[in-house]
Amino acid sequence: MRLSRIIAYGWLGVGTLFFAFPAVWMVVQSLKRPIDFNSSPPKVFFTPTLENYYSVVSNPGFIAAFRDSLIITGIGVGLGLLIGVPFAYVLARFDFRGKNDVAHFILSTRMLPAVVIIVPLARTFQTFGLLDSYLGLGIAHVVLVLAVIVWVLRSFLQALPPDLEESGTMDGARPFRIMMELVMPIARPGIFTVAALAFLFSWNDLFMVLTLTSFNVQSLPVFLVTEYTGFLAVRWGEMSAAGVVSTAPIAVIVVLLRKNIVRGLSMGAVK
């Protein structure tokens, strides 16, 4: 038993180092001067500087891209939860013909490559004047997050005992009231879980924003790709600093909601 535990902790340590190394390397690069990260072999010991961070946060383009990402992600996650939470509840608690077909159709929207749907989506947005707009990108991001919200929350709701809902039905409460007042407070860990996952997918999206926008809207992934790379050189220090700042909202959400996320995942939110 002791040997197996040592092996398990060893594998956990190796896995942690493997997944943490890119983040640590990005932070280290963001603290270097150009003369340090252009040296060969790479310098391990150097004098850290915050010049790259100052350059990033004082760049109006970065501030605008950060704002655009917050708006797009807020619209996408908000609409996704508004549609997906009742959808997941219906799929988890009601029996009707074609229920599994509907559930698998929702899942298929996540399985399809974005390049398959981007052309009809762009043509539709062009018809309704939604190209290069916050609302258009928010609606497009619903396609990214809806399957995750519905399937993860559906599994979570199926793991909850139906006794409380049955008592509400016996008291004469309607299904909508039962869902809002009885089920949703209990399902809060699952909702936090899907909200965090949806935020992650929407915040990191590059392809849809790059395809459906031109001048008015620019998210952080697009800004990082276009701002710090040139024809002959890459500004690694500023790009690394921008990457650290861009991942800060995700880190904050995980830290603040870690208890709910862990509880939601452990109670059947993911199968």
Secondary structure, 3 states (H helix, E strand, C coil): CHHHHHHHHHHHHHHHHHHHHHHHHHHHHHCCCHHHHCCCCCCCCCCCCCHHHHHHHCCHHHHHHHHHHHHHHHHHHHHHHHHHHHHHHHHHHCCCCCHHHHHHHHHHHHHCCHHHHHHHHHHHHHHHCCCCCHHHHHHHHHHHHHHHHHHHHHHHHHCCCCHHHHHHHHCCCCHHHHHHHHHHHHCHHHHHHHHHHHHHHHHCCCHHHHHHCCCCCCCHHHHHHHHCECCCCECHHHHHHHHHHHHHHHHHHHHHCHHHHHHHHHHHHCC
